[in-house]
Amino acid sequence: MLAEVCRPDVPLFNRRPDPVVYDAALDGDAVLRLEHCLLVVEVMSPGSMTADRIDKPGEYADARIPHFWRIENVNDDPRLIQLFRYRLDPEARAYRSAGADTGKVTISEPIEVTFDLAELL
């Protein structure tokens, strides 16, 4: 499935998060909509810094996606990759920090996953 996230209430609104975790019951031919998403992840690049740090988190929070992660290269050092995890505060419709990680990461919420950030490059 193409991971293009659409908002039916906003014409031409499409986002293509890097990885997306969504409801497994969704039909394989369905259009992925914001309400299907449990987690969206953005891998930051120099050309997307403002969008990934400000625009997209605001849009995803407004759409009530429960979890947002951002992966970025710290100080342009290719060996230092950091994962910033955020959890939605539904009343504020804003994300609150759920932690930051480097190196080998084991996470249990919203999915159970283990990976080494250094190996992502």
Helices and strands as residue ranges (DSSP letters): E 5-6, E 14-15, E 20-22, G 34-36, E 37-43, G 46-48, H 49-50, I 51-55, H 56-62, E 67-73, G 74-76, E 81-89, E 94-102, E 104-107, E 113-116, G 117-120
